[in-house]
């Protein structure tokens, strides 16, 4: 059974940093491309970043490319998103995602609120 569990969200001031984690189980994590998305209230879910399998190649939404870093620890089956210089637009629920065996899976999300 595929499970994705996000953590690390919370309240952060504008310009601050936050690191999100996604604990994965139920599939071969090391060979799976993993993604981060976010969804702000009233908006569609937005793709942020992808990290490919063993090679670890990364892709980013241009607006976050210089501020966010996606990484993975294949020994711990954990996906991470380091977010720097968060602005008010960063307030959203953040989700990790994986496609495996022809199906897409989401975690429950973790709330990030950017506010002073």
DRENTOR-673415 format. One record per residue: x negated, y negated, z negated of N, C-alpha, C, O in turn; residue in one letter. Coordinates in pm, whole numbers, plus 32768, in hexadecimal, padded with zeros to 4 digits. Example, Ala and Ser with C-alpha at 12.3 -4.5 7.8 and 13.67 -1.06 7.14 Angstrom:
// DRENTOR-673415
[[7AD9; 8239; 7CF4]; [7B32; 81C2; 7CF4]; [7AD8; 814A; 7CF4]; [7A70; 814C; 7CB2]; 'a']
[[7AFB; 80E1; 7D3C]; [7AA9; 806A; 7D36]; [7AF6; 7FFD; 7CED]; [7AC3; 7F8E; 7CDC]; 's']
//
This chain:
// DRENTOR-673415
[[7FAB; 8076; 8000]; [8000; 8000; 8000]; [7FA7; 7F84; 8000]; [7F55; 7F70; 7FA7]; 'x']
[[7FBA; 7F31; 8065]; [7F69; 7EB8; 8070]; [7F98; 7E52; 8008]; [800F; 7E36; 7FFC]; 'x']
[[7F39; 7E1C; 7FBF]; [7F58; 7DB2; 7F60]; [7EF4; 7D42; 7F6E]; [7E7B; 7D59; 7F7B]; 'x']
[[7F26; 7CC9; 7F69]; [7ED4; 7C50; 7F69]; [7F03; 7BFA; 7EF5]; [7F79; 7BDA; 7EEA]; 'x']
[[7EA6; 7BD4; 7EA0]; [7ECA; 7B85; 7E2B]; [7E71; 7B0A; 7E24]; [7DF8; 7B13; 7E0B]; 'x']
[[7EAF; 7A96; 7E3C]; [7E65; 7A18; 7E37]; [7E5F; 79E2; 7DA8]; [7EB7; 79FC; 7D57]; 'x']
[[7DF6; 7998; 7D8D]; [7DE6; 7956; 7D0B]; [7D8D; 78DD; 7D1C]; [7D4D; 78CA; 7D84]; 'x']
[[7D89; 788B; 7CB4]; [7D2F; 7819; 7CB3]; [7D6F; 7793; 7CCF]; [7D2C; 772D; 7CC8]; 'x']
[[7DF0; 7792; 7CEE]; [7E33; 7714; 7D05]; [7E43; 76C3; 7C85]; [7E28; 76F4; 7C17]; 'x']
[[7E6E; 7647; 7C96]; [7E82; 75F1; 7C22]; [7E88; 7560; 7C4B]; [7E98; 753F; 7CC1]; 'x']
[[7E7B; 750A; 7BE9]; [7E7E; 747A; 7BFE]; [7DF0; 7445; 7C0E]; [7D98; 7464; 7BBE]; 'x']
[[7DDB; 73F8; 7C76]; [7D57; 73BE; 7C8F]; [7D69; 732D; 7CB9]; [7DCB; 730B; 7CFC]; 'x']
[[7D0D; 72D9; 7C92]; [7D14; 724C; 7CB7]; [7CEA; 7239; 7D48]; [7C9D; 7289; 7D7D]; 'x']
[[7D1B; 71D0; 7D88]; [7CEF; 71B3; 7E10]; [7C57; 71A7; 7E16]; [7C19; 7167; 7DC1]; 'x']
[[7C1D; 71E5; 7E7A]; [7B8C; 71E9; 7E87]; [7B4A; 725B; 7E3D]; [7AD1; 726D; 7E45]; 'x']
[[7B99; 72A6; 7DF5]; [7B63; 7314; 7DA6]; [7B53; 7395; 7DF4]; [7B6E; 739C; 7E6C]; 'x']
[[7B27; 73FB; 7DAB]; [7B0C; 747D; 7DE9]; [7B57; 74EB; 7D9F]; [7B7B; 74DD; 7D2A]; 'x']
[[7B6E; 7557; 7DE7]; [7BB2; 75CA; 7DAE]; [7B89; 7645; 7DFD]; [7B73; 763E; 7E76]; 'x']
[[7B7F; 76B5; 7DB7]; [7B5E; 7732; 7DFA]; [7BCF; 7796; 7DE6]; [7BF5; 77B3; 7D75]; 'x']
[[7C03; 77C8; 7E53]; [7C6D; 782C; 7E50]; [7C33; 78B6; 7E6C]; [7BD0; 78C4; 7EB4]; 'x']
[[7C72; 791A; 7E31]; [7C49; 79A4; 7E48]; [7CC0; 79F8; 7E73]; [7D33; 79D8; 7E53]; 'x']
[[7CA3; 7A61; 7EBB]; [7D09; 7AC0; 7EE6]; [7CD2; 7B4C; 7ED0]; [7C72; 7B75; 7F11]; 'x']
[[7D0F; 7B94; 7E74]; [7CE7; 7C1E; 7E59]; [7D36; 7C7B; 7EB4]; [7DB1; 7C78; 7EB5]; 'x']
[[7CEE; 7CCE; 7EFF]; [7D2E; 7D23; 7F63]; [7D21; 7DB6; 7F3F]; [7CBD; 7DDF; 7F04]; 'x']
[[7D86; 7E03; 7F62]; [7D81; 7E93; 7F4C]; [7DDE; 7ED9; 7FAE]; [7E38; 7E9B; 7FE7]; 'x']
[[7DC9; 7F5B; 7FC0]; [7E22; 7FAA; 8012]; [7DFB; 7FB4; 80A5]; [7E44; 7FEF; 80F5]; 'x']
[[7D8A; 7F7B; 80C9]; [7D5A; 7F85; 8152]; [7CC1; 7F74; 814E]; [7C88; 7F53; 80E6]; 'x']
[[7C82; 7F8B; 81C0]; [7BF1; 7F81; 81C6]; [7BCB; 7EEE; 81D6]; [7BC5; 7EBA; 8246]; 'x']
[[7BB1; 7EAF; 8167]; [7B9C; 7E1F; 8165]; [7B25; 7DF6; 81BB]; [7B2D; 7D92; 8203]; 'x']
[[7AB9; 7E41; 81B5]; [7A3D; 7E16; 81F6]; [7A49; 7E0C; 828E]; [79FB; 7DC4; 82CD]; 'x']
[[7AA7; 7E53; 82C9]; [7AB6; 7E51; 835A]; [7B2C; 7DFE; 8389]; [7B4B; 7DFD; 8400]; 'x']
[[7B6D; 7DBA; 8330]; [7BE5; 7D6D; 8352]; [7BC5; 7CD8; 835D]; [7B7B; 7CA1; 830C]; 'x']
[[7BFE; 7C98; 83C3]; [7BF8; 7C07; 83CB]; [7C5B; 7BCE; 8365]; [7CCF; 7BF9; 8360]; 'x']
[[7C2E; 7B70; 8316]; [7C81; 7B35; 82AD]; [7C96; 7AA1; 82CA]; [7C40; 7A5E; 8303]; 'x']
[[7D0C; 7A70; 82A1]; [7D2F; 79E6; 82BF]; [7D69; 79A0; 8244]; [7DA1; 79E0; 81EB]; 'x']
[[7D5A; 791D; 8242]; [7D9D; 78C7; 81E1]; [7DFE; 786C; 822B]; [7DE0; 7837; 8297]; 'x']
[[7E73; 785A; 81EE]; [7EDA; 77FE; 821F]; [7F07; 77A8; 81AA]; [7EE8; 77C5; 8136]; 'x']
[[7F51; 7740; 81C9]; [7F95; 76F3; 8162]; [801B; 76C4; 8197]; [8030; 76B8; 8210]; 'x']
[[8075; 76AA; 8139]; [80F9; 7679; 815E]; [8123; 760D; 80FC]; [8135; 7626; 8085]; 'x']
[[8132; 7595; 8130]; [8161; 7525; 80E0]; [81F9; 7522; 80E5]; [8235; 7557; 8142]; 'x']
[[8238; 74E4; 8081]; [82CA; 74DC; 807E]; [8302; 749E; 80FD]; [82D6; 7433; 8128]; 'x']
[[8361; 74E0; 8138]; [83A1; 74AD; 81AF]; [8352; 74BB; 822F]; [837C; 748A; 8298]; 'x']
[[82E0; 74FE; 8227]; [828C; 750E; 829E]; [8277; 75A1; 82BE]; [828C; 75F8; 826A]; 'x']
[[824D; 75BA; 8339]; [822F; 7643; 8361]; [81AB; 7671; 8323]; [8155; 7620; 8300]; 'x']
[[819F; 76F3; 8318]; [8122; 772B; 82E7]; [80B3; 770C; 834B]; [80C5; 7719; 83C4]; 'x']
[[8041; 76E4; 8317]; [7FD3; 76B2; 836B]; [7F57; 7708; 8357]; [7F2B; 771E; 82E6]; 'x']
[[7F20; 7739; 83C5]; [7EA4; 7785; 83BD]; [7E31; 7729; 8399]; [7E29; 76B9; 83CD]; 'x']
[[7DD7; 7755; 8342]; [7D65; 7706; 8319]; [7CDF; 7741; 8346]; [7C89; 76F9; 8379]; 'x']
[[7CCE; 77C2; 8332]; [7C4B; 77FC; 834B]; [7C56; 7893; 835A]; [7CAF; 78D3; 8322]; 'x']
[[7BF8; 78C9; 83A6]; [7BEC; 795A; 83BB]; [7B5C; 7982; 83A5]; [7AFF; 793B; 83CD]; 'x']
[[7B4A; 79F5; 8365]; [7AC6; 7A32; 835E]; [7AD3; 7ABD; 8398]; [7B26; 7B0D; 836D]; 'x']
[[7A7F; 7AD9; 83F9]; [7A89; 7B58; 843E]; [7A48; 7BC6; 83EB]; [7A1D; 7BAE; 837A]; 'x']
[[7A41; 7C3A; 8420]; [7A22; 7CB0; 83D3]; [7994; 7CB0; 839C]; [796B; 7C50; 835C]; 'x']
[[794B; 7D18; 83B5]; [78C8; 7D28; 8378]; [786A; 7CB6; 839D]; [7817; 7C8C; 834D]; 'x']
[[7877; 7C86; 8418]; [781D; 7C1C; 8447]; [7832; 7B9B; 83FA]; [77D6; 7B4A; 83EE]; 'x']
[[78AB; 7B85; 83C6]; [78C4; 7B0F; 8376]; [78CE; 7A8E; 83C4]; [78C0; 7A22; 838A]; 'x']
[[78E5; 7A96; 8446]; [78F4; 7A1C; 8494]; [7971; 79D2; 8468]; [79D6; 7A10; 8446]; 'x']
[[796C; 794C; 8468]; [79D9; 78FC; 8434]; [7A12; 789C; 849C]; [79CC; 7871; 84F7]; 'x']
[[7A92; 787D; 848C]; [7AD8; 781A; 84DD]; [7B25; 77C2; 847E]; [7B56; 77F0; 8417]; 'x']
[[7B31; 7741; 84A1]; [7B77; 76E3; 844A]; [7BD3; 7688; 8499]; [7BB9; 7668; 850D]; 'x']
[[7C40; 765F; 8458]; [7C8F; 75F0; 848A]; [7C32; 7576; 848C]; [7BED; 755C; 8429]; 'x']
[[7C2D; 752C; 84FA]; [7BCC; 74BE; 8502]; [7BD4; 745B; 848E]; [7B6E; 7426; 8463]; 'x']
[[7C4C; 7442; 845B]; [7C5A; 73DC; 83F2]; [7C21; 7408; 836B]; [7C10; 73B6; 8312]; 'x']
[[7C04; 7489; 835B]; [7BCB; 74B8; 82DD]; [7B3E; 74EE; 82EF]; [7AFE; 7513; 828D]; 'x']
[[7B0D; 74F2; 8367]; [7A90; 7537; 8387]; [7A1A; 7509; 8333]; [79C8; 755B; 8309]; 'x']
[[7A10; 748A; 8319]; [799D; 7456; 82CF]; [79B4; 7450; 8239]; [795C; 7424; 81EE]; 'x']
[[7A2A; 747C; 820C]; [7A4A; 7472; 817D]; [7A6A; 74F9; 813D]; [7A5A; 7509; 80C4]; 'x']
[[7A97; 7559; 818C]; [7ABD; 75DC; 8157]; [7A5A; 7645; 8185]; [7A22; 763D; 81F2]; 'x']
[[7A44; 76A9; 812F]; [79EE; 7719; 8152]; [7A34; 779B; 812E]; [7A59; 77B2; 80BA]; 'x']
[[7A46; 77F0; 8192]; [7A80; 7874; 817B]; [7A0E; 78D8; 816F]; [79AC; 78D1; 81B9]; 'x']
[[7A19; 7933; 8112]; [79B2; 7999; 8101]; [79F0; 7A18; 80CB]; [7A65; 7A19; 80A3]; 'x']
[[79A3; 7A83; 80CB]; [79D7; 7B03; 809E]; [796B; 7B4F; 8053]; [78F4; 7B43; 8070]; 'x']
[[7996; 7B9F; 7FF4]; [793E; 7BF9; 7FAB]; [7974; 7C85; 7FC4]; [79D4; 7CB0; 7F84]; 'x']
[[7937; 7CCC; 8020]; [7969; 7D4F; 8046]; [7957; 7DB6; 7FD8]; [799F; 7E1A; 7FD5]; 'x']
[[78FA; 7DA0; 7F7E]; [78E6; 7DFD; 7F0F]; [7958; 7DF1; 7EA9]; [7979; 7E52; 7E64]; 'x']
[[7993; 7D7A; 7EA1]; [79FE; 7D62; 7E40]; [7A88; 7D55; 7E81]; [7AEB; 7D3B; 7E3D]; 'x']
[[7A8E; 7D67; 7F05]; [7B0D; 7D58; 7F4F]; [7B50; 7CD3; 7F30]; [7BC8; 7CCD; 7F14]; 'x']
[[7B01; 7C6B; 7F34]; [7B33; 7BE7; 7F10]; [7B16; 7B81; 7F7C]; [7AA7; 7B7B; 7FB2]; 'x']
[[7B7A; 7B32; 7F9A]; [7B72; 7AC4; 7FF9]; [7B74; 7A43; 7FA9]; [7BBC; 7A38; 7F46]; 'x']
[[7B26; 79E0; 7FD5]; [7B1C; 7962; 7F8C]; [7B2D; 78ED; 7FEC]; [7B05; 78F3; 8060]; 'x']
[[7B68; 7882; 7FB9]; [7B6F; 7804; 8004]; [7B3F; 7795; 7FA6]; [7B81; 7772; 7F44]; 'x']
[[7ACC; 775E; 7FC7]; [7A96; 76EC; 7F7D]; [7AC7; 766E; 7FC2]; [7AB1; 765B; 803A]; 'x']
[[7B0B; 7617; 7F76]; [7B45; 759E; 7FAF]; [7B08; 7525; 7F6A]; [7B0C; 7518; 7EF0]; 'x']
[[7AD0; 74CC; 7FBA]; [7A93; 7451; 7F87]; [7ADB; 73D8; 7FC1]; [7B1C; 73E0; 8029]; 'x']
[[7ACF; 7367; 7F7B]; [7B0A; 72E8; 7FA8]; [7B9D; 72F9; 7FCA]; [7BCB; 72D1; 8036]; 'x']
[[7BE6; 7333; 7F6F]; [7C75; 7347; 7F85]; [7CBF; 72C1; 7F81]; [7CA6; 726E; 7F2B]; 'x']
[[7D17; 72B0; 7FE0]; [7D6B; 723A; 7FE4]; [7DFB; 725E; 7FC5]; [7E1B; 72D4; 7FB5]; 'x']
[[7E52; 71FA; 7FBB]; [7EDF; 7217; 7F9C]; [7F1E; 727C; 7FFD]; [7F78; 72C7; 7FD7]; 'x']
[[7EEF; 727D; 8077]; [7F22; 72DE; 80D8]; [7EFF; 736D; 80B8]; [7F30; 73CA; 80F8]; 'x']
[[7EAA; 737F; 8056]; [7E84; 7406; 802F]; [7EE5; 7447; 7FD0]; [7ED5; 74BC; 7FAE]; 'x']
[[7F49; 73FE; 7FA3]; [7FAD; 7438; 7F49]; [8005; 7499; 7F97]; [804C; 7473; 7FF4]; 'x']
[[7FFF; 7517; 7F71]; [8046; 757F; 7FB9]; [8037; 7602; 7F6E]; [7FEB; 760D; 7F0E]; 'x']
[[8081; 7665; 7F9D]; [806A; 76EE; 7F70]; [8009; 772E; 7FD2]; [801E; 772A; 804C]; 'x']
[[7FA0; 7769; 7F9E]; [7F38; 77A5; 7FF0]; [7F46; 783C; 7FEE]; [7F59; 787A; 7F85]; 'x']
[[7F3C; 7877; 8067]; [7F51; 7906; 8077]; [7ED9; 7946; 80BD]; [7E9A; 7907; 8113]; 'x']
[[7EB9; 79C0; 8099]; [7E5E; 7A0E; 80EB]; [7EAF; 7A71; 813E]; [7F20; 7A94; 811C]; 'x']
[[7E73; 7A9C; 81AB]; [7EBB; 7AEC; 820D]; [7E5E; 7B51; 824D]; [7DE7; 7B37; 8260]; 'x']
[[7E96; 7BC4; 826C]; [7E4C; 7C29; 82B7]; [7EAB; 7C73; 8314]; [7F1F; 7C8B; 82F2]; 'x']
[[7E79; 7C96; 8389]; [7EC0; 7CEF; 83E4]; [7E76; 7D74; 83E1]; [7DFD; 7D7A; 83FA]; 'x']
[[7EBD; 7DDD; 83C1]; [7E82; 7E61; 83BD]; [7EE9; 7EC9; 83E2]; [7F5D; 7EBF; 83BA]; 'x']
[[7EC1; 7F2C; 842F]; [7F1B; 7F94; 845E]; [7F96; 7F5B; 84A3]; [8004; 7F92; 8499]; 'x']
[[7F82; 7EED; 84EA]; [7FEE; 7EB3; 8539]; [8051; 7E5E; 84ED]; [80B5; 7E31; 8525]; 'x']
[[8037; 7E46; 846E]; [8093; 7DF5; 841E]; [8048; 7D83; 83DA]; [7FD1; 7D8D; 83BB]; 'x']
[[8090; 7D15; 83C5]; [8057; 7CA5; 837E]; [8084; 7CA4; 82ED]; [80F7; 7CC3; 82CE]; 'x']
[[8029; 7C80; 8294]; [8045; 7C7E; 8206]; [801D; 7BF8; 81CA]; [7FBC; 7BB9; 81F3]; 'x']
[[806D; 7BCE; 8167]; [8055; 7B50; 8121]; [8052; 7B69; 808B]; [8092; 7BC6; 8059]; 'x']
[[8007; 7B17; 8046]; [8010; 7B15; 7FB6]; [8084; 7ABE; 7F8B]; [80CE; 7A8A; 7FDF]; 'x']
[[8093; 7AAD; 7F09]; [8101; 7A5D; 7ED4]; [80E2; 79C8; 7ED8]; [813A; 7974; 7EC7]; 'x']
[[8063; 79A7; 7EED]; [803A; 791C; 7EF6]; [800E; 78E3; 7E70]; [8032; 7916; 7E05]; 'x']
[[7FC0; 7879; 7E78]; [7F96; 7832; 7E00]; [7FA7; 779C; 7E19]; [7F7E; 7769; 7E81]; 'x']
[[7FE3; 7758; 7DBA]; [8006; 76CB; 7DCB]; [7F8E; 7671; 7DAF]; [7F4B; 767E; 7D49]; 'x']
[[7F75; 7617; 7E0B]; [7F10; 75AF; 7DF8]; [7F56; 7528; 7DFC]; [7FA0; 750A; 7E5B]; 'x']
[[7F40; 74D8; 7D97]; [7F7A; 7452; 7D91]; [7F0A; 73EC; 7D85]; [7EB9; 73F1; 7D28]; 'x']
[[7F06; 7391; 7DE4]; [7EA0; 7328; 7DE5]; [7EE4; 72A7; 7DB7]; [7F38; 726F; 7DFE]; 'x']
[[7EBE; 7279; 7D41]; [7F00; 7203; 7D09]; [7EA9; 71C6; 7C9C]; [7E60; 720C; 7C56]; 'x']
[[7EB2; 7143; 7C90]; [7E6A; 70FF; 7C25]; [7EC5; 70EF; 7BAB]; [7E9A; 70B7; 7B46]; 'x']
//
